Amino acid sequence: MSTTTSAAGATPAQAAQTASALATKPTPSLPPLDGEALAKLVEGSSDAKDKHLVIRKLTDEIVIFSQPFTRSGLLSLGGRSTAVRLPSGVFVYASHPYTAATQNAMDLIGGKVKWLVTPDGEHSMFIDEWVKAFPDAKPIGVKRHQEKKPHINWAGLFGAGGEDQTYGFEPDISLHQVSAHVNHELVAIHHPSGTLLEADMLFNLPPKEQYSRAGGLPFFTKLAGGMSSFSPGGTAQGLMAKSVASDKELLKKELQPIMAAKFDRIVPCHGDVIENGGKVEWDKVWGKYA
């Protein structure tokens, strides 16, 4: 019988041990980032795709790229990519267009971009742009990308053997597949900062930051209370969590290493960043299934 793996090359027990060890492990210091300079990059851009983009430094290791995103023309969810600086290179959780301001931000962030991760099977709309910009980086996705994006030279596809590989961002970052989720999620945890990155596992609406340069939330979104029901503890969020996974036993197994990890911040693709208490908010959504 083969052993189930939940992070790249690690069993749930091994992943839990790694997470515990890294929670207190010091990280080699990186040069400080100029957050003000990063934020101002969008103001001088002539790229139309930068009109509503927000670039923000969370820490000297983490920079986020936030923008409006509407699903089916109705659901104002917001979209976001995250760049994480490691001593060995830059890891990008890619889910927004590669714009002129984004390029300038990556130059300011510095370091070689080595990994381009699609957050799940659906968040691959812009991966081609990132691969074109960084042809030497390792694209990492999920099994369905074999058919959706066959032209990309994937370094690893979770669900097709990629979960058994190591990529070089370990042990600072661990990737956890949740294939029980209908979108086949790839959750990333940056252990030194206690930050979890995710796509469709958890929403934190309303997406105020993502619409902050677009005149605020759309009228009908405001009318719907900012869609705050799609946030941890919200009714819509709970119903969504209940419906996205048919195999509850597989879900439980895949959630275990995530639940065992130590993190306090959650950076979602949809909605505002949860700066503190992220583990509590995560448990509100997924605790009952783990």
Secondary structure, 3 states (H helix, E strand, C coil): CCCCCCECCECHHHHHHHHHHHCCCCCCCCCCCCHHHHHHCCCCCCCHHHCCCEEEECCCCEEEEEECCEECCCEECCEEEEEEEECCEEEEECCCCCCHHHHHHHHHHCCCEEEEECCCCCCCCCHHHHHHHCCCCEEEEECCHHHHCCCCCCCEEECCCHHHCCCCCCCCEEEEEECCECCCEEEEEECCCCEEEECCCCCECCCCHHHCCCCCCCHHHHHCHHHCCCCCCCHHHHHHHHHCECCHHHHHHHHHHHHHCCCCEEEECCECCECCCHHHHHHHHHHHHC
